[in-house]
Amino acid sequence: QVQLVESGGGLVQAGESLRLSCATSERTSRTYIMGWFRQSPGKEREFVATIRWSGDNTRYADSVKGRFTISADNAKNTVDLQMNNLKPEDTAVYYCAARPRWESQYYWGQGTQVTVSS
């Protein structure tokens, strides 16, 4: 099984920062693309950022580019998302995700709530 456990969510004011962490199982293949997605009530789950375990090929949604930074730690089997200058529209449940390069289906964590107030 691929196990993904998110932590670090919370309630913050606009302009503040949060750091999310995704703890993965040791068996998570290094060929998997790792990433973060988010979902607000009534909306589809949307892409936030992805990264390879090597740290290369980071990609970001335009809405978070310049504010969020994704990172991967091979030794700790963790994938973090540093979120700076948070905005109310960033409010969502954030999910850690893992996907084999050759597949379109993701494995998901349980999610962690991020709420940004004005």
Secondary structure as GFF3:
##gff-version 3
##sequence-region A 1 118
A	DSSP	beta_strand	4	7	.	.	.	ID=ss1
A	DSSP	beta_strand	10	13	.	.	.	ID=ss2
A	DSSP	beta_strand	18	24	.	.	.	ID=ss3
A	DSSP	beta_strand	32	39	.	.	.	ID=ss4
A	DSSP	beta_strand	46	51	.	.	.	ID=ss5
A	DSSP	beta_strand	59	60	.	.	.	ID=ss6
A	DSSP	beta_strand	68	73	.	.	.	ID=ss7
A	DSSP	beta_strand	78	83	.	.	.	ID=ss8
A	DSSP	three_ten_helix	88	90	.	.	.	ID=ss9
A	DSSP	beta_strand	92	100	.	.	.	ID=ss10
A	DSSP	beta_strand	107	108	.	.	.	ID=ss11
A	DSSP	beta_strand	112	117	.	.	.	ID=ss12
###
